[in-house]
Structure formats: structure tokens, C-alpha cells
Amino acid sequence: MTENQQLENELSKIYKLLVDNESIASKLANKTNKRYRYSARNLYRYLLLRSHDLRSLHDALSDLGISSLRSSEGYVFSNVANALKLTRLLNGESFEADSSVLTIGYKKSKALLRRHARDLFQAKGKRHQTEIMVTMPDHAAEDVVFLQDLITNGMEIARINLSHGDIDQWKAMLANLRKASEVVGMPVKIYMDLSGPKIRTENISVKNKKGVPKDFVKLKSGDDLILTKKNSNGKRAKYDEEGNLVSPAKVGVSLPQIIDDAKIGDRIFFDDGMIESKVIKKEKNELTVSITKAHKNKLKARKGINLPDTLLSLPSLTEADIQNLPFVVQEADIIGYSFVRTATDVKRLYKRLDELGAKGVGVVFKIENQEAFENLPVILLEGMKRKRIGVMIARGDLAVEIGFERISEVQEQILWICEAAHVPVIWATQVLENLAKTGMATRAEVSDAAISAQAECVMLNKGPYIVDAVRTLKSILKKMEKHTSKKKNTLRMLNVAKQSLKKIHKKK
């Protein structure tokens, strides 16, 4: 058997896999909004494709000058069928794809993604392809001129984080944003982030050896720490004269449910991963963790807690979110759904939105933990039951959960899966952060900003030099859009694709 014949056989197997499973693709598509009927089919086909290691296959296709499978995210069936057709022609054979299979090509797949992005971001008269979103600082409630500068320099979406402030402050921000938009004659869309279940350390007020109250407890690698459900202002650690731990520090947690859900051996991270620990003891109201790494020696009050190994029974939609929803759907163009983890979480939000009659508001699923990443395809399939959806790659919490060494790999996989679903992506967390905070950009963050042009929207956080950051990002995006559109990959097997297929077929 020649190399070309072997290549044809491998492509034929993939083609047959797609055709044989088209009935499942069709059933999934029929459950979605009509705008996503083809997208749901294509996402399922992409999961089938990426559940195999295709590296040697696409290298062989490239050697023959045939479009490889590397850029097939948005049009899987058409790409595979065309590659098989050309390979058979080289082998002196003819081939016609199954005409009963609904399919589109490269150009239409790109147009479909652009259409969904325009729908979500309500983009009209765009200045560049990738939208720029900016998180509103507190003074946005007071300074209209500042907001005018943001809009004229490139901000198209204003993000209001409902984890901070109160309804009076949010209303003041909205009034100023609308006034600024009217003054400069340029539109601005409103994005509101639901706060979700905030897992943090509780208030800490402990006295040091001199009797002075402090809002932190000291920790070092090897120490134990007690997490408690009980109302507590914390307790500092006590050491003997040789520095050995005699009595561990204790802190309260904002959501006591994590004490019940965590298991012995589970990792728990504090303060954006600056302090790492592992559960070594569990009681009814307390967990004891051992500090495995302490990049900081102080654990302060109100710092974030991440539990990457723990299946949390917390609802992604909290009581505070439910209370805020009527205000949000009245004022926001897009809702950010924080800490979404499963398709069931999507159903809960959609049920509330239906009850409020909010059929037109956009919804963005924030992928900020390992469970959400692993469930991304099924979250998208459930999400496609509404017209306007998107995904945010919340790289801060996500990096803590999956490990900093994996964040680059995982953010790429999220981009691929969303492109297969023709769902727009928001690239978030620490984009040009040094520039926004200090006025000086690092070389690394400029490179990161250039990579962000792969997404349909980029989010900047607040800082004293945020207007400069917006101006710089706008310039970078306009330049990069002339050079790149998404990117190619090597097509090794994706575990998230394989596991998602199991979940989909199990529901069948």
C-alpha cells in the first residue's frame, strides 16, 4: 500500500465516522435556537474529529499541498470531505460527498462566526474587528469626561462588575456612560457581570504579640491552617521558641458549603494561587489544610479561594444574583454568567431570564474553573438555545485552577472549541495590565495583547492609565487583524473532546 493510499484510508475512516454519527448531530442541532442549528452540528463533528490524534495525517496532507485539517474548526465536514476527494483524485479515483449531510465551507463558517459576534456585541459601524471592553472603576460614577476619553479612544463595551459597589453606584455609572456616549456621538454597550458564589476568606482581626489588631494571619510552607464554618475573626498561629508550629492559624470562609464538599487530599489555593495547600483533615465544621507552598507569608481577609479538585454543590446563580437580575436585564445589553460549571447552571439562568421576559439580552459564559472548561462543549450546546451567546476566557481564576503552566494550552483549546461552535470569545484578565496600572507596558504583555486578536473581544481592567491602555490595544488589534485570523494547531487528541462525547452519548 502506497503512502497516498494509506492516507486515503485514514481520511475515509474519519469521513465514515462523521457520516455514521450525523443523526446524533442532527438531534443536538434540533434542540438549539435556529441561528445555531448548523453550529451545533459542527461542534459535535469537531468533538468527533478531535477525539483522535491526527498529527501525522495533517502533515501528510500538507506535503501533498492539500488543505490540512488544522484550520477545520468552523467547517469540519466540508474540510474532511474535500481532503478525501483530492486524495482520491491523486490516487486515480473519484469521490462525491454525501449530499444529505448539511454542510458549509470555510467562507460561510467565518461569516457565521462574524454574524454571531455582531449579534452578541450589537456591532454597527465597527472601527475594527475585535471589540474592546473595559471594566469600570469607581470614579466612572462621577467622571463623565473620563468616560468620554475611553469611548473616543476605542472602548466599545463598558463592564460593570456587580461583585463591587451597590445599585446606586451602578446607576450613576450607567447614567454617565449614556451621557458620555451622547456627547461624543459614539455608541457604548453595557456588560454586567453577575457576582456568582464568591469563595473568599472571611474578615480577619487578630492581635499580634504586641496586641495590635491585624487583618491577616502569617503562614509558611509546612504549616497547618484551619478553615472554619463558624463566625470567626480568625486566630493567628503560635510557634515555640525554635519556630515550630504549636497551634495553627484559623480563618473563616465566606461559603461554608466548601467545608462539606472538600475531600481529604483536595488542593485549596488562596489569593490567586499565592498560597497553596492540601486538605489533611476534615470535621463537621472545619477543614485542616497543610500549606504546601507560600509565595506570600500573609493570608489576608477577603482573599479568593480556589478548589480545583472539588466538585462544589454551590449554585452558580446566587440569591444576590437573582435579586439583581431584574435590574440587570433592564439595563444591560450583555450578562456575564460567573462561575458557570455545568449545563444545568445554564438552564437555571435561562429559566430566570424567561420568567423576566428577557429574551433579547446576550449571555456570556465565563470559563474560570476546571469544571467549566471540561464541560465547555455541553455548556455551549445548552447555551445555543438562546440567540445571543459568548464565552469569556477568565484567565485569572482559570490559571489558578488548572495550573499556570497549562493556561496557554487551555486558552487555545477554548478558542478552538468556540470557533467550532461559531461562538464569539472574550479574552480577559491582565491584558496590558502593567500599562494600565503604571503607564509602561512590558514586552510580554504587548505580545499577549497581539495574540488576543484571535478573540472577538478583549477585556481590559481598570487602572490610572487605562485610557492609554485602550489606545494602545486598539492600535495593536488594528495591526494584527491585517496579519492573522485565528491560528493553526497540530491536532493531537483533545481529552476535553473525548470526555464531552461521553457526556453527550450518555444523555442519548
Buried (B, 14 or more C-beta within 10 A) or exposed (E): EEEBBEBBEBBBEBBEBBBEBBEBBBBBBEEBBEBBBBBBBBBBBBBBBBBBEBBEBBEBBBEBEBBBBBBBBBBBBBBBBBBBBBBBEBEEEEBEBEEEBBBBEBEBBBEBBBEBBBBBBBBEEEBBBBBBBBBBBEEBBEBBEBBBBBBBBBBBBBBBBBEBBEEEBBEBBBEBBBEBBEBBEBBBBBBBBBBBBBBBBBBBEBEEEEEEEBBBBBBEBEBBBBBBBEEBBBBBBEBEEEEEBEEBBBBBBBBBBBBEBBEEEBBBBBBBBBBBBBBEEBEEEBBBBBBBEBEBBBBBBEBBBBBBBBEBEBBBBBEBBBEBBEBBBEBBBBBBBBBBBBBBBBEBBBEBBEEBEBEEBBBBBBBBBBBBBBBBBBBBBBBBBBBBBBBBBBBBBBBBBBBEEBBEEBBBBBBBBBBBBBBBBBBBBBBBBBBBBEEEBEEEBBEBBBBBBBBBBBBBBBBEBBBBBBBBBBEBBBEBEEEEEBEEBEBEEBEBBBBBBEBBEEEE
